[in-house]
Structure formats: C-alpha cells, structure tokens
C-alpha cells in the first residue's frame, strides 16, 4: 500500500478523540516478525501474513520512529510530537492500521504486568506471542490443563514422542496404559483440574481429545473432538488406511515423531484457543466446515491434511446438517474428498488414455468392475461418474437392488431430484410403450424432428457428430408428453439399424424441449459409440442428462457465448429445469424422497451414505414399484 496518500481525516475519527497512535502503548510487534527496510518503504513478514508499505524517502525514517515506540515507551512521545490533524499523524495512523489489519501486532506480554504469560517457557511463550490473539490467556489455559496420554504400550514410540512434544510446549502430560486401545495408537486427552474424568461415559460428547495412529508405512492424526468422536474417527481412518499399508521394509524413524508432534500441536492449539493447524496450511483442497485429518506416509516421508468425512458422527458440530452443494465448482471440490486415495470412499474418475473429443470420457472402478462416464466436458463426466458409482454401491444396501431400482445420488437436492425424475420418466415411457404400464405416458404425441436450419445449435452439433463424424446410421424419434399442469416434457430416442448392446436404442433423453431432448440423446449416443470403441470392457456406462445444468449454469455468460456454446446451452437448460421437474412429477405422480440405508446395511454402505451427506450430496429413493428396465440415459451396458 502507499502511505503518502493518507489525508488529515485519517488521524482521528473526530477532533480530540483517541486514535490508533494514542492506544499504541497496548501493542508491540509480534515475536518473529521480520522487517526489511526498502529505499522508499518497508516490508514486514509475520507468521502467515505480510505487507509492503511504500511512500516517499521519509517512510523508512517514519518506520524507525514507530519501531522504537513499539519496542519502548509505546509511542507516548511520538503521540505528543505528531500533532492531531497533521499529515505526520495521519501517516502513522495509516501504518498502524495496516499492522493491525495484517495481524502483525499483539498485546504487550503479560509478564510485563506480573501475569502468568511468561511462565509457560521461553519457546512456548515466543510461539504463543507469534500466533495467538491473546497470548496471556492462551498461556494461562495451557498452564491450567493437564494432558493424559493413553496407549496399549505406554513406552511405545508414539506415546513417548507425544509426551516430549507436549513438554516442549510447556504442557504437563502423564502417560498411562489403556488395554482397550489398539496397538499402534495413542489417545491424548486434555482436562482442567476439577473437570470430570474425560474417560467417563458421560464425557464422550464433550472434551478435547485426539488420537494418533501408526501402521506399517502410514499413520494418521484425527481431528480434535470428544473422546468418543476421536476414537470413532481413529477406527474409521485405521480401517480405510489398512488397504494402503506398505509391504515390508523398515519403518522410517521420523514417522512416529512427525505424527506424535502433529497430534500434540492439534491438542495444544485446541486448549489454547488457537486455530487448528489444518487451517494454517492454506490448502484450497480442504473443505471449509468439514474436519481435516492428518495422514502421513513414509515413502517419501510427508504429512498432509485431508478433509475427513468419517462414518460415525458423535459431536454436535459433526452431526449438524451440511448445506447442499449448489454449484458445479462446489461439487467438483468435493469429488476429491469422496475419492481420496487414502481416506475416500469411491474410486477417482480419471480420463487416462480415453479420448476427450468429440465427447469427454473418464473411467473408474466400482466393486472391481470398470465404469465409464461421458459428457460434453470432462468435469461433467467426472461428476456423473461419481454419482453413478455411489448409486451402484448404495443399491447393494437395499435388498441387493442396484441400477434403476436403487437410490439416486446427486450433487445437492435439485440435481438429485432431476436425475430421479428423469429416470422415472424414462422407465415409465418404456413401460407405456410396451404395454406394461398404464398412465399419462400412454398418450404421448409424436413430434417431427429433422436437422434443419433453425434448430438449436447444440442439437445440430451432436447430431452431426453422430451421423457425420462417427458415421452412425441413426434415426431419432421425439414425442411430447403434456402434463396436466400445462408443462411439456419431450422424450427423444436415437435408434440405429442393426443389433446393439441396447437393442437398437443408442441414446435417449427426457428434457423440457424437443431440441434439448435430441441434443442430450445424440450426445448420449456419441458417448455410447466412443465407449464401445475405446473402453469395450466397461461394465457400466454413464451418459449425460440435463439434470447437471442446474449446477453448471454460469453466473454470467460472455457476450460472444451464443446458444452454440456449452455454457450458454447449460444456462438455457437450467432456466427450464424447475418447470421440467414439476411436469415430470405430475406425469409420474411421484416426488422423490430422501433415502437412508436400512438398519442391516453393510458398514461400507452406511459410510458412503454418510460421506455423501457430509459433502452436501443428496440421496433420494427410487420410485416405489420400479422394476429394472433397459437403461436409456445411464446404467449398465
């Protein structure tokens, strides 16, 4: 920032009232702040912030006077020398304001006031001064608390390393044996004198505890929580990391120290009222509002915080309902959480060597089988792959059902509802056409459609890709299904001559306009053709639908983005989505309802469902009475 632009009005809010210079005596530079004097300014670097102040040649001199005041009398003489309303005082107040804004000032150490802040050890005192908003209160909290370290073997490396780390922080710790803890884990619990035992059953929902665990080549540190929550997180992490254990080889000598010191740091920060270390990492991959677990590996030796969506929720802040995903950006940020290679619940969709043109394809594994997903863009294909993989796995928790008879997953309620209603509409349309189902689809009216000028550019584009670029001899049949409320639903089906895996149907879609239905049906057919050529061993194929438009709609489109651009096309589809969902609900006579795993569902099913909910995804039940039909827009090939 430039300091010499400050005006006289910045010195005081009103003439004669105290300003930042008058109260400077309460503050001093944080320990560890580095200062570099520049020819026309000064650069300051703190724990996690920095600021560069620029001005005239006199600014370094001004800073020198201010630094002396911060280190000495607190600015009493400087305040007298800088007359109220003068440019000098305005410049000083501006600099002080920037120091506060960048958290480079801290209240003067309490040891100067005869308080306990300086009794917590020089190293810990310096650290608290550098990171705490109120170092004196943080130091007092650390002095009051006692930490107990429990382990199946109190002399194990983890327990001993944790005790050393706590001692360096000025926290008194005692190690004890706990036979019910798994070997290779240590439980750290903090409590103040007079508090009930943190290990009593009634304390499972309160307190501050953290578990550190180490298996062959990989270890973890749970988020801070109650004893019950920490132990549940430890069980979940140990179970998910078990498949990642290294085979053989000597343990890295630094891994126990890395994990134990990280556990001690998390607990100390919680006791002292500091931000959790995961918040200091500055990692954009961590999801705000969700806990983070530290996972460390020996080859190479490293530790990373990862968003953790554990299967068991005990503490109130963990049980609290999470907000639904509302945008594609939010949904894509949560996919790495669900598919984390160490702590996730699904396999990561990856383009690999699959083609990305004319449609984008990604592949993943579901229960040992290959799943391929395709769409107009790779990010949309990844989202569809995650939703479909979750559906297949969740369906096994409902009497062995999967596919169209299982639950429906979406990134938020609107996306999930759109997927569920389209699935119900497609299945009922098939039943009505074959005579298996009576209902409003029985009166579907054919709609002529041909690729002629005036059609939507996206419908023309994907139809051209299918019949010209891929040389598929295809026809399209479009029908209109009018809802009682006046809304219209269009069903398009791309058919090809000769025998195919779908019995002649290459792609289909249910959308709010004829062109929209043709565009998605033709895109689905393109995905089918590409997958058949480039991923012939795939067991499951996922094709796109307009339900994703509600997420992918941009806040604004560029002036040059006409209807032929994918972003503008999705924006148009999203605008029609509410009306389409109302019409489909009227036509099918069904409104999707939230789904939960049955009581006897496998633990993996419940863990997946819980992870989806914590990430803002929605799970809806399938339409009652559904039976599996050949899939039009998604499902098994």
C-alpha positions in Angstrom: 0.0 0.0 0.0 1.0 3.6 -0.4 1.3 5.6 2.8 1.8 9.1 1.5 -1.8 9.2 0.2 -3.1 9.4 3.7 -5.0 12.6 4.5 -5.6 14.6 7.7 -9.0 12.9 8.2 -7.3 9.6 8.8 -5.7 10.8 12.0 -8.8 10.8 14.2 -12.4 9.9 13.8 -13.3 13.2 15.4 -11.1 16.0 16.6 -9.7 15.2 20.1 -10.8 11.6 20.2 -8.1 8.9 20.8 -6.8 7.3 17.7 -4.5 4.3 16.9 -1.4 6.3 17.9 -2.8 7.1 21.3 -3.5 3.4 22.1 -0.2 2.2 20.7 1.1 1.6 24.2 -1.0 -1.6 24.4 0.7 -3.2 21.5 4.0 -4.4 20.3 5.3 -6.3 17.2 4.6 -10.0 17.3 7.6 -12.1 18.1 9.2 -13.4 14.9 8.1 -10.5 12.6 10.9 -9.8 10.1 11.4 -6.3 8.8 13.1 -5.3 5.6 13.7 -1.6 5.0 13.3 -0.5 1.4 14.6 2.7 -0.3 11.0 4.2 -0.1 9.2 1.9 2.3 9.3 -1.2 4.5 8.3 -4.8 4.1 7.1 -6.8 7.1 6.6 -10.6 7.3 4.7 -12.3 10.1 3.6 -15.9 10.9 1.2 -16.2 7.9 0.8 -12.6 6.7 3.0 -9.9 5.2 2.6 -6.3 4.0 4.7 -3.9 2.0 4.4 -0.2 2.9 5.6 2.2 0.2 5.8 6.0 0.2 8.4 8.7 0.0 12.0 8.7 1.1 10.9 9.6 4.6 8.9 6.5 5.2 11.9 4.4 6.4 12.6 7.1 8.9 8.9 7.2 9.9 9.0 3.4 10.4 12.2 3.7 12.5 10.4 6.1 14.9 7.4 3.8 15.1 9.5 0.7 15.6 11.3 2.4 18.5 7.9 3.3 20.1 6.6 -0.3 19.7 9.8 -1.7 21.4 10.0 1.1 24.0 7.5 3.5 25.6 4.6 2.6 23.4 4.5 5.8 21.5 3.8 8.4 24.2 6.5 10.8 23.0 5.6 10.1 19.3 1.9 10.9 20.0 2.9 14.3 21.5 5.2 15.1 18.6 2.6 14.2 15.9 0.0 17.0 16.2 -3.6 15.9 15.7 -4.7 16.6 12.2 -1.2 16.7 10.8 0.0 14.7 7.8 2.6 13.0 10.1 -0.1 11.7 12.4 -2.2 10.6 9.5 0.7 8.6 8.1 1.4 7.0 11.5 -2.2 6.0 12.0 -2.3 4.5 8.5 0.8 2.4 9.1 -0.6 1.2 12.5 -3.9 0.3 10.9 -2.1 -1.8 8.3 -0.2 -3.6 11.0 -3.4 -4.4 12.8 -5.1 -5.5 9.5 -2.3 -7.9 8.8 -2.2 -9.2 12.4 1.4 -8.1 13.0 0.7 -6.5 16.4 0.0 -8.3 19.6 -0.9 -7.0 23.1 2.2 -6.4 25.2 3.4 -9.6 27.0 1.6 -10.2 30.3 4.9 -10.8 32.1 5.4 -7.1 32.0 2.2 -6.9 34.0 3.2 -9.6 36.5 1.0 -12.2 35.0 1.5 -15.9 34.2 2.1 -15.5 30.4 5.8 -15.6 30.8 5.7 -18.7 33.0 5.0 -21.1 30.1 8.6 -21.5 28.9 10.5 -19.2 26.6 10.0 -21.2 23.5 6.2 -21.7 24.0 5.9 -18.0 25.1 7.5 -16.8 21.9 5.3 -19.2 19.8 2.1 -18.0 21.5 3.1 -14.4 21.0 3.6 -15.1 17.3 0.3 -16.9 16.7 -2.3 -16.2 19.5 -4.7 -13.3 19.5 -4.4 -13.1 23.3 -1.1 -14.8 24.3 -1.6 -14.3 28.0 -5.0 -16.1 28.0 -3.6 -18.9 25.8 -0.6 -19.4 28.1 -2.9 -19.5 31.2 -5.1 -22.2 29.5 -2.0 -24.3 28.8 -0.8 -24.0 32.4 -4.3 -25.0 33.8 -4.7 -28.0 31.6 -3.3 -31.5 32.1 -2.9 -34.0 29.3 -3.1 -37.7 29.7 -1.6 -40.0 27.1 -3.1 -43.4 26.9 -1.7 -46.3 24.9 -1.7 -50.1 24.9 2.0 -49.8 25.5 2.9 -46.5 27.3 6.6 -47.0 26.2 5.7 -47.2 22.5 7.4 -44.6 20.2 4.2 -42.7 19.6 3.4 -42.2 23.3 6.9 -41.2 24.2 7.2 -38.7 21.2 3.9 -37.1 22.1 5.0 -36.6 25.7 8.2 -34.9 24.6 6.3 -32.6 22.2 3.8 -31.6 24.9 6.7 -31.0 27.4 8.4 -28.6 24.9 5.1 -26.7 24.7 5.0 -26.3 28.4 2.1 -28.7 28.9 2.3 -31.2 31.7 1.5 -34.7 30.5 1.2 -38.1 32.1 1.3 -41.5 30.3 -0.9 -44.4 31.3 -1.8 -47.8 30.0 -5.2 -48.4 28.2 -5.6 -52.0 27.3 -8.7 -51.3 25.1 -6.8 -49.1 22.7 -5.5 -50.8 19.6 -1.7 -51.4 19.4 -0.1 -48.6 17.4 -2.5 -45.9 18.6 -2.2 -43.2 21.4 -5.1 -41.2 22.8 -4.3 -37.6 24.0 -6.9 -36.0 26.3 -6.8 -32.6 27.9 -8.7 -31.6 31.0 -8.6 -28.9 33.6 -8.4 -29.6 37.4 -11.8 -30.2 38.8 -13.3 -31.4 35.5 -14.8 -34.9 35.5 -12.7 -37.7 34.1 -12.5 -37.3 30.3 -12.8 -41.1 30.1 -16.2 -41.4 31.8 -19.0 -42.4 29.6 -20.8 -39.1 30.2 -17.9 -37.3 28.8 -17.9 -38.9 25.4 -19.8 -36.0 23.9 -17.5 -33.3 25.4 -13.9 -32.5 26.0 -10.7 -32.2 23.9 -9.1 -35.3 22.6 -7.1 -36.5 19.6 -5.9 -39.9 18.5 -2.6 -40.6 16.7 -2.1 -43.9 15.0 0.6 -45.7 13.1 0.6 -48.8 11.0 3.2 -50.1 8.6 4.3 -47.2 6.5 1.3 -45.0 7.1 -0.2 -43.1 10.0 -2.9 -40.5 11.0 -3.9 -37.8 13.4 -7.6 -37.4 14.0 -9.4 -34.0 14.2 -9.8 -32.7 17.8 -13.1 -33.7 19.4 -14.6 -35.6 22.3 -13.1 -38.9 23.4 -15.9 -40.7 21.7 -15.6 -38.8 18.4 -11.8 -39.1 18.3 -11.9 -42.8 18.9 -14.6 -43.3 16.2 -12.5 -41.2 13.8 -9.5 -43.3 14.6 -11.3 -46.5 13.9 -12.6 -45.2 10.6 -9.2 -43.9 9.5 -7.4 -47.1 10.5 -9.9 -49.1 8.5 -9.6 -47.0 5.4 -5.8 -46.9 5.6 -5.4 -50.6 6.2 -5.5 -51.2 2.4 -2.7 -48.7 1.9 -0.2 -50.2 4.3 3.3 -50.6 2.9 4.6 -54.1 2.5 7.7 -54.9 4.5 10.7 -52.6 4.9 12.0 -50.8 7.9 9.8 -48.1 9.5 11.1 -44.5 8.8 12.5 -43.3 12.1 10.9 -39.8 11.6 7.4 -41.0 11.1 6.4 -41.5 14.7 7.9 -38.1 15.7 6.0 -36.4 12.8 2.7 -37.9 13.8 3.1 -37.5 17.6 4.2 -33.9 17.3 1.3 -33.1 15.0 -1.1 -34.7 17.4 0.4 -32.6 20.3 0.2 -29.5 18.2 -3.5 -30.0 17.4 -4.4 -30.6 21.0 -2.3 -27.6 22.3 -4.0 -25.3 19.7 -7.4 -26.5 20.8 -6.6 -26.0 24.5 -5.1 -22.5 23.9 -7.9 -21.4 21.7 -5.8 -21.2 18.5 -6.8 -22.1 15.0 -6.3 -25.7 14.1 -3.0 -26.3 12.3 -5.0 -27.6 9.3 -6.4 -24.0 8.9 -2.8 -22.7 8.7 -2.0 -25.0 5.8 -3.6 -22.7 3.2 -4.7 -25.7 1.2 -7.6 -24.9 -1.1 -8.5 -28.6 -1.3 -9.7 -28.6 2.3 -13.5 -28.0 2.5 -14.5 -25.3 4.9 -16.7 -26.5 7.7 -15.5 -30.1 7.5 -12.9 -31.6 9.8 -9.4 -32.5 8.5 -7.3 -35.5 9.4 -3.5 -35.6 9.0 -2.3 -38.6 7.0 1.4 -39.3 6.8 3.4 -41.7 4.7 6.9 -43.0 4.9 7.9 -43.0 1.2 8.5 -40.2 0.8 8.2 -39.0 4.4 5.4 -36.4 4.4 2.2 -35.5 6.1 -0.9 -33.9 4.5 -4.2 -32.7 5.9 -7.1 -34.2 4.1 -10.8 -33.4 4.5 -12.2 -36.3 6.6 -15.8 -37.5 6.3 -15.9 -40.2 8.9 -18.6 -42.8 9.1 -19.5 -42.2 12.8 -20.7 -38.7 14.0 -20.8 -38.1 17.7 -20.1 -34.5 18.5 -22.8 -31.8 17.9 -20.7 -29.9 15.4 -20.2 -33.1 13.3 -23.9 -34.0 13.4 -25.0 -30.6 12.2 -26.6 -30.8 8.8 -24.4 -29.6 6.0 -25.5 -27.2 3.3 -26.4 -28.7 -0.1 -24.0 -28.3 -3.0 -25.3 -25.5 -5.2 -22.8 -25.0 -7.9 -20.6 -27.1 -10.1 -17.5 -25.6 -8.5 -18.6 -26.8 -5.1 -19.5 -30.3 -6.4 -16.1 -30.6 -8.1 -14.3 -29.5 -4.9 -16.0 -32.4 -3.0 -15.2 -35.1 -5.5 -11.5 -35.3 -4.3 -12.8 -35.8 -0.8 -15.1 -38.7 -1.7 -12.4 -40.2 -4.0 -9.3 -39.5 -1.9 -6.8 -42.4 -2.5 -6.1 -42.8 1.3 -9.3 -41.7 3.1 -12.0 -41.7 0.5 -15.0 -43.9 -0.2 -15.0 -44.0 -4.0 -12.5 -44.5 -6.8 -11.3 -41.4 -8.5 -12.7 -40.9 -12.1 -9.7 -40.4 -14.4 -9.6 -39.7 -18.2 -6.4 -41.8 -18.5 -5.9 -42.6 -22.2 -9.6 -42.3 -23.1 -10.5 -39.8 -25.8 -11.7 -36.3 -24.9 -13.2 -35.5 -28.3 -15.8 -35.3 -29.6 -17.1 -36.2 -26.1 -15.0 -36.4 -23.0 -14.7 -39.9 -21.3 -13.5 -40.8 -17.8 -13.2 -44.2 -16.1 -13.2 -45.5 -12.6 -13.7 -48.8 -10.7 -16.8 -49.9 -8.9 -16.7 -53.1 -6.9 -13.9 -54.4 -9.2 -15.8 -53.5 -12.4 -15.0 -50.8 -14.9 -17.3 -47.7 -15.1 -17.0 -45.3 -18.0 -18.8 -41.9 -18.0 -19.0 -39.4 -20.8 -20.3 -35.9 -21.3 -19.7 -32.7 -23.2 -16.9 -31.8 -20.8 -14.6 -33.9 -18.6 -15.7 -32.1 -15.4 -19.3 -33.0 -16.1 -18.3 -36.6 -16.9 -16.5 -36.9 -13.6 -19.5 -35.7 -11.6 -21.8 -38.1 -13.4 -19.3 -41.0 -12.7 -19.2 -40.2 -9.0 -23.0 -40.1 -8.7 -23.5 -43.3 -10.6 -20.7 -45.2 -8.7 -22.3 -44.1 -5.5 -25.7 -45.3 -6.7 -24.4 -48.7 -7.6 -22.7 -49.2 -4.2 -25.6 -47.8 -2.2 -28.1 -50.0 -4.1 -26.4 -53.1 -2.7 -27.6 -52.0 0.7 -31.3 -52.2 -0.3 -32.1 -55.9 -0.7 -29.4 -56.3 -3.3 -31.0 -53.8 -5.7 -29.0 -51.6 -7.9 -29.3 -49.7 -11.2 -32.6 -48.1 -11.7 -34.2 -49.9 -8.7 -31.6 -48.4 -6.3 -31.3 -45.0 -4.7 -30.5 -41.8 -6.8 -27.5 -39.6 -5.9 -27.0 -36.0 -6.9 -24.8 -33.1 -6.0 -27.5 -31.3 -4.0 -31.2 -31.8 -3.9 -32.0 -30.1 -7.2 -29.5 -32.2 -9.1 -30.6 -35.5 -7.4 -34.3 -34.7 -8.0 -33.7 -34.0 -11.6 -31.8 -37.3 -12.1 -34.5 -39.3 -10.2 -37.4 -37.8 -12.1 -35.8 -38.3 -15.5 -35.1 -41.9 -14.6 -38.7 -42.4 -13.5 -40.0 -40.7 -16.7 -37.8 -42.8 -19.0 -38.8 -46.1 -17.3 -42.5 -45.2 -17.4 -42.2 -44.2 -21.0 -40.8 -47.6 -21.8 -43.5 -49.4 -19.8 -46.2 -47.4 -21.5 -44.8 -48.1 -25.0 -44.6 -51.8 -24.2 -48.0 -52.0 -22.6 -46.6 -52.9 -19.2 -47.6 -49.6 -17.5 -50.7 -47.5 -17.8 -50.6 -43.9 -17.1 -50.1 -40.4 -18.6 -47.4 -41.6 -21.0 -49.8 -43.6 -22.9 -51.0 -40.5 -24.8 -47.6 -39.4 -26.0 -47.8 -37.4 -29.2 -45.0 -37.8 -31.9 -43.1 -34.7 -32.8 -41.4 -34.4 -36.2 -37.7 -33.6 -35.9 -35.1 -33.2 -38.5 -31.7 -31.5 -38.6 -32.7 -28.3 -40.4 -31.7 -24.6 -40.1 -33.4 -23.0 -37.1 -32.9 -26.0 -34.8 -30.8 -25.4 -31.6 -27.1 -25.3 -32.4 -26.3 -28.0 -29.8 -28.9 -30.4 -31.1 -27.5 -29.9 -34.6 -23.9 -30.2 -33.4 -24.3 -33.5 -31.6 -26.5 -35.0 -34.3 -23.8 -34.0 -36.9 -21.1 -35.6 -34.7 -23.0 -38.8 -34.5 -24.1 -39.3 -38.1 -21.2 -37.5 -40.0 -18.1 -37.6 -37.9 -18.8 -41.1 -36.4 -20.7 -42.3 -39.5 -23.6 -43.9 -37.5 -26.7 -44.7 -39.5 -29.2 -43.3 -36.9 -32.7 -42.1 -36.7 -34.4 -40.1 -33.9 -37.9 -40.3 -32.6 -39.3 -37.5 -30.5 -42.6 -37.5 -28.5 -44.3 -34.8 -26.4 -45.8 -35.7 -23.1 -48.1 -33.0 -21.8 -48.6 -32.7 -18.0 -51.9 -31.8 -16.5 -50.5 -28.6 -15.2 -49.6 -27.4 -18.7 -45.9 -28.2 -18.6 -44.4 -30.1 -21.5 -41.9 -33.0 -21.4 -40.1 -34.2 -24.5 -38.7 -37.6 -24.9 -36.1 -38.3 -27.6 -34.7 -41.7 -28.6 -31.8 -42.3 -31.0 -32.1 -45.6 -32.8 -29.6 -47.3 -35.0 -30.1 -50.1 -37.5 -28.7 -53.5 -36.6 -28.1 -55.2 -33.4 -26.5 -53.1 -30.5 -26.0 -53.7 -26.8 -29.1 -51.7 -26.1 -31.3 -53.5 -28.6 -31.3 -50.7 -31.2 -31.5 -47.8 -28.8 -28.3 -45.9 -28.8 -29.2 -42.9 -26.7 -32.3 -41.3 -25.1 -33.2 -38.3 -23.0 -36.1 -36.6 -21.3 -35.9 -32.8 -21.4 -38.0 -29.6 -21.5 -37.8 -29.0 -25.2 -37.6 -31.2 -28.3 -34.2 -29.8 -29.3 -32.9 -30.3 -25.8 -34.0 -33.9 -25.7 -32.4 -34.5 -29.1 -29.2 -32.8 -28.1 -28.8 -35.0 -24.9 -29.9 -38.1 -26.7 -27.4 -37.6 -29.5 -24.7 -36.7 -27.0 -25.5 -40.0 -25.2 -25.3 -41.9 -28.4 -21.9 -40.3 -29.2 -20.7 -41.4 -25.7 -22.0 -44.9 -26.3 -20.2 -45.2 -29.6 -16.9 -43.9 -28.2 -17.1 -46.1 -25.2 -17.8 -49.2 -27.3 -14.6 -48.4 -29.4 -12.3 -47.2 -26.6 -13.5 -49.0 -23.5 -15.1 -52.3 -24.7 -14.5 -54.0 -21.3 -16.5 -51.4 -19.3 -19.3 -53.0 -17.3 -21.2 -49.7 -16.6 -21.7 -46.8 -18.9 -23.0 -43.4 -17.7 -24.4 -41.0 -20.2 -25.3 -37.3 -19.6 -28.6 -35.7 -18.9 -29.8 -32.1 -18.4 -30.1 -32.5 -14.7 -26.5 -31.3 -14.3 -27.4 -28.0 -15.9 -28.7 -26.7 -12.6 -25.2 -26.9 -11.2 -23.2 -26.0 -14.3 -25.1 -22.8 -15.1 -22.6 -19.9 -15.0 -23.4 -16.7 -13.1 -23.0 -14.8 -16.4 -22.0 -15.7 -19.9 -19.6 -13.7 -22.1 -21.1 -11.5 -24.8 -19.7 -13.9 -27.5 -21.2 -17.0 -25.9 -24.3 -17.7 -28.0 -26.5 -20.8 -27.8 -23.8 -22.8 -29.6 -21.5 -22.6 -26.5 -21.9 -25.3 -23.9 -22.1 -22.8 -21.1 -24.9 -20.9 -22.7 -26.7 -24.2 -23.6 -26.5 -25.3 -19.9 -27.7 -21.9 -18.8 -30.8 -22.3 -21.0 -31.4 -25.8 -19.7 -31.0 -24.7 -16.1 -33.6 -22.0 -16.6 -36.2 -24.6 -17.7 -35.2 -27.2 -15.0 -37.8 -26.1 -12.3 -40.7 -26.3 -14.7 -39.5 -29.6 -16.2 -39.2 -31.2 -12.7 -42.8 -30.0 -11.8 -44.1 -31.5 -15.1 -42.3 -34.8 -14.6 -43.6 -35.0 -11.0 -47.1 -34.5 -12.4 -46.7 -37.1 -15.2 -45.2 -39.8 -12.9 -47.3 -39.0 -9.9 -44.2 -39.2 -7.7 -42.0 -36.9 -5.7 -38.5 -38.2 -4.8 -37.9 -38.6 -1.0 -34.7 -38.8 1.0 -33.2 -42.2 1.3 -31.3 -43.8 4.2 -29.6 -47.2 4.4 -31.7 -49.9 6.1 -30.6 -51.0 9.6 -29.0 -54.2 8.4 -27.0 -52.4 5.6 -23.3 -53.1 5.3 -21.0 -50.7 7.2 -19.4 -49.6 3.8 -22.9 -48.6 2.6 -23.6 -46.5 5.7 -20.1 -45.0 5.5 -20.7 -44.0 1.8 -24.1 -42.5 2.6 -22.7 -40.5 5.5 -19.8 -39.2 3.4 -22.2 -38.1 0.6 -24.4 -36.2 3.1 -21.4 -34.5 4.8 -20.2 -33.4 1.4 -23.5 -31.8 0.5 -24.7 -34.5 -1.9 -28.3 -35.8 -1.7 -29.6 -39.4 -1.9 -33.2 -40.0 -2.9 -35.1 -43.2 -3.0 -36.1 -44.8 -6.3 -39.7 -44.7 -7.4 -41.8 -47.3 -5.5 -42.7 -50.3 -7.6 -39.9 -49.7 -10.1 -38.5 -52.7 -11.9 -35.3 -52.7 -13.8 -35.7 -51.9 -17.5 -33.1 -51.4 -20.1 -31.5 -48.0 -19.3 -31.9 -45.1 -21.7 -29.6 -42.5 -20.3 -27.4 -44.2 -17.8 -26.7 -47.5 -16.2 -25.3 -50.9 -17.0 -24.3 -51.5 -20.6 
